Amino acid sequence: MRKIVFLDAATVGTDVSLDPISGLGELVTYPYTAPEEVPERIRDCEVLIVNKVIIGKEQIDAAPRLKLICVAATGTNNVDIPYAASKGIPVKNAVGYSTESVVQITFSMVFSLVSKLPYFDSAVKSGKYSRGNSFTDVSECFYELKGKRYGIIGLGNIGTRVAQIAEAFGMEAVYCPTGGKPHSDKYRALSLEELLATSDVVSVHAPLNERTNNLITYDKIKLMKPSAYLLNMGRGGIINEADLVKALDQGLIAGAGIDVYTKEPLPADSPYLKLKNTSGIILTPHIGWASREARECLVRKIAENIRNN
């Protein structure tokens, strides 16, 4: 029976069963694995499953029986794929498992930010509404999404679904092709500069690579409307974190929603935790991918990758 080792199984949650995987061999799981623990834990495994654990030449060489690496995610930048290939070891990821989950969290942020829900919720719970003389509170202005432009950076599976939902709310969806070439017959491609300058909501749904690293800096944010919102649901390094904080503190844009960070978990000295005014930003702990349904689908896809190898 082949030995399957999952080095950071806690990342998929304890509420999701690993039975689809355990039925394919002897499954050994570790909640988390420190770098120095990797070689010993994988030395006799044939199938290795990792989410964020780094697997490079040293780690691969420590597992002479290794025949397959499964990444419990879409991105594979934590694995040295060329070296694995040189050893005849395929690397398989999971594609499309989290689309609906990411889109749901994206629009949860959009609605909360644009409609100023945290402020209005606080107005009632703090007693401010009760102390007032009016049946309503119009001290904070919010706008309707209908008729506005939604700019998408990265029109893959997730970006396309975001565009569809934006259209359902009467928005015009446009995109910036991070690969450099337009690839959609339905949605209009714009340069990054035009997309930022003309969109009312902008969200990032791109992978982190040489084209997207540090893509959105202070100078790019300055192009945006003062009433616009910027969301990052892709990878942390795509938006310069210090530059975004500077722009928010200066009131260059209305707000931001961030689910991914350059370093995760978020370090205590992160620029985001030094914001002067946090009312215009929503920060979530990389949860966009993590609905229960998405995590269950992820496990099934990992099992399928093992079964088909």
C-alpha angles and dihedrals in degrees: 000000000000118000117236118194123194108193100190105024093152088073090075092050134245092260093069120079120233092199094115087062100037090057090065098061145318103324119203116184134192121190091221134350127210117218093253091053096055102084095053094044095051102035094109102026124118098191120039123195120193136164105185103348111121113245113188138148094295093052095044091050089053090062108060093172094051113131104161139023117202119194113209090216142047097256118073101186091117092067127071094231097178092054092045089051091051088058092047093251115138120217115212127188133189116254128196098001096120104037098112092041094053092045091051093052090044093057092040085062094043093052094044094049100040095042093043091230096163090057095047092045090052091047090062099038094046092054094245092120092049091052093051130093099225132079089228141034117229097162091110118055122218130176136218120253093222111105094014128115122249114202118203123197105202116022100205126126093303096040091050092052090049089053091052093051092046089054090051087062092051097260128139109240120210131165146203113224104225090197090063100245128085111246107172128089092192106046128053117245118222134181114260090251094053093044092053094044096050106033126096093200124025124186130182119223101159133117120250112255141130091290097050104034108117088354096150114050134163092276091053093048089052087066092063127096116263087237095052130108127217123205130186115202095148118066130326099240093061093077118047100238098205091047093051092050090050091050092049093048089051092049094240091143133021097243151310142234118211128186101159133054141197088243122027130237091037109258119235091244095053115139088235090065091053097059113136092214118027097179092093098053137067117202120191128180101249093286100139093101096041113085111136090247091052093050092048089050090049092056091049091051092050089051090049091051091052093045093050097047 
